């Protein structure tokens, strides 16, 4: 299923971004951007992330994924 593939590839790219390897992440974002998945909305409710795979991947080519500090008190 192309949507599941796009999710996996985006998360690979996210992990590379978090490791400071954005140049290695870019080809993965480009792969998803080229898939043309503009209609399916992906929800990662536990992380507060919602996106459409291809448009989101295009954004991440120039703006690496970054960690957001957890502001909730334990």
C-alpha positions in Angstrom: 0.0 0.0 0.0 1.6 3.3 -1.1 0.3 5.2 1.9 1.9 2.8 4.4 5.2 3.0 2.4 5.1 6.8 2.5 4.6 6.7 6.3 7.6 4.4 6.8 9.8 6.4 4.5 8.8 9.7 6.1 9.7 8.3 9.6 13.0 7.1 8.2 13.7 10.6 7.1 12.5 12.0 10.5 15.0 9.8 12.3 17.8 10.9 10.0 16.8 14.6 10.6 17.0 14.0 14.4 20.4 12.5 14.0 21.6 15.7 12.1 21.7 13.9 8.8 19.3 16.0 6.8 21.3 15.5 3.5 20.5 11.7 3.9 16.9 12.4 4.7 16.2 14.6 1.6 16.1 11.7 -0.9 13.5 9.9 1.3 11.4 13.1 1.4 11.8 13.4 -2.3 10.7 9.8 -2.8 7.4 10.5 -0.9 6.9 13.9 -2.6 7.1 12.1 -6.0 4.5 9.6 -5.0 1.7 12.1 -5.5 -0.2 11.2 -2.3 -2.1 14.5 -1.9 -5.5 13.3 -0.7 -4.9 10.9 2.2 -4.5 12.5 5.6 -2.2 10.7 8.1 -2.9 11.1 11.8 -0.4 10.3 14.5 -2.7 11.4 17.3 -0.3 10.4 20.1 2.3 12.8 18.7 -0.1 15.6 17.5 1.0 15.2 13.9 -1.4 15.3 11.0 -0.2 15.6 7.4 -0.8 14.7 3.7 2.2 12.6 2.7 3.5 14.2 -0.5 2.9 17.9 0.4 4.4 17.3 3.9 7.5 15.6 2.4 8.0 18.6 0.0 8.0 20.9 3.1 10.5 18.8 4.9 13.0 19.0 2.0 13.8 22.6 3.0 12.7 22.5 6.7 14.1 19.4 8.6 11.9 17.6 11.1 12.9 18.7 14.6 12.1 17.5 18.1 9.6 19.5 20.2 10.2 19.5 23.9 7.6 17.8 26.0 6.0 20.6 28.1 3.8 18.3 30.3 4.8 17.8 33.9 5.2 14.2 34.9 
